[in-house]
Amino acid sequence: MGMDSKPSIRHFAITSFAILIVWTSGCSSALRSDMSPFKAFRGGDESEKVATEMRQRFLVERDSKALAWLLQNRVHNEQTVHEVGQILGEPGERLSNDGEYKRHSGFYYETDVGYQWGPDQNGRSIVLFFRDGKLVHFDPKEFRSPES
């Protein structure tokens, strides 16, 4: 029994090691090729290229469609003022007179802080509100492209 079990254990160990080597090398290349669907879900390279193009169009041409695209596809609740500024390509301007917006909307607290971005090529600026440093009550549907 002693002689027979040693070759079996050695054979099992070698086979297991070989399977592990093959599996991990195959796995890493499979992971690399399978990452594209996950990249698309997370934003991915293609989506980042579009975002960069839209940001440039907004910054250079003040393109309202580009601004709408960024708002619909990149900005979301809970982002900081800095994060939104990075997405739009420019820092927001703190509104000192945001009380009027807060009184008429019914959604905002007196302590919420309004920031403005823009204007776009049509003279339209957007105002977003932040509570405790995070974007609140943001609905991307409100920022459809003017032509849609």
N, C-alpha and C positions, 0 to 999 in steps of 0.2 A: 504494500500500500504506500509506503514511503517513497519508493522510486517512481511510481505512477503519478502521484499527486504533484511532485515537483515539476515535471515537464508540463503538466496541465496548468499549473499556476503561472509558470514562466510563459507558456503559450498565451494564456489569458491576458497577462500583463502586456506582452508585446502587441498582441492584437488590439487591446484596448488603447494602447499608446498610438498605434498606427491609425486607428479610427479617429481618435482625438485630433491627431495632426491633420488628417484629411478633412474632418468635419470643420475644424477651425479655419483652415485655409479656404475651404469652399464657402464657409459661412461669412467670412469677412468680405469676399467678393460679392456674395449674394446680398449681404447687407448694403454694400455700396450701391449695387444696382437697384435694390429695392428701396433705397432712401428717396428716390425721386417722388413717389406718391406722398411720402411724409413731408418732403420739402414743399410740395404744392399745397398740402394742408396747412403747413406752418407759414406759408408765405413763399418759400423757395426762391431760387435764383431768378427765375423768369418774372415772378411777381415783384421782386425787389428791383429788377430793371425797369419795370413799368412804373413803380413808385418813384424811382429816381427821375425818370423822364417827366412824370407829372409834376414833381416838385420843381424841377427846372423850368417847366412851362409856366408854372404859377409864378415863380420868382422873376423870370425874365420878361414874360409877356403879360403877366397878371391874369392868365387864362382862367376864366370862371369854371370851365369844364374840368380843368386840371384840379382846381381847388375842390370842386364837388367830388371828384374821384377820390382824392386824398381823404376827405371827410367821410365818405361812404365806405372806404375800404381799409383805412389805416387807423383812424381815430376811434377810440371807444372809452366808455366810462372807466373810471379808476386810474386813467393815465394822469401823470403830473403835467403842470404847465410846461416844464422843460421838455418832456416827451412829446407833447403836442407841437411845441415849437420846432423840435427836430423833424417831426413828420412833415410839417408845413414849410420848413426851411427858413423860418425866421422866428424870433422871439415874439411872444404876445405882448401887447401893450396893456398895462394895468389900467382899468377904467376907474377914474376917481368918482364918476357920477353914475355908478351902476345901480343906485337905489331905485331909480325909476323902473328899470327892468325887473328888479326883484319884487316891487310892489304890485306890478301888473301881471306877473306870470302865475303867481300862486304856488310855484314849485321851489322857490329859493328862500333860504334863511337870510336874515340881515347880515350874518357873519360870512356868507358866501362871497367869493371874490370874482368879479368879472374881468376877463381879458379879451382883447380885440385883436383880430388878425385881418389884414387886408389893407387897402381895398383891392378888389379885383378890377379887371378892365372896364367893368360897368359901374364902378364906384361903390360896389357893395362890400361891406365889411361883415365879418361874423363875430359874434360875441359868445363866448363859452364861459360857463361858471364852474368854479372849483370850491369844494368844501373840504377843509382840512388838507388842502394841497392836492386833492384828487378831483378829476372831472366828474360832474354829476348831471343827471337829467339830459344826457346827450342821446339823441335819436338820429342816426345817420340818414334816415328817410327824409328828414326835414331839409337835407342839403342836396337835394337832387339838382342835377345840372339844369340851368335856366332853360335850355332848349328841350329838355325831356318832359 
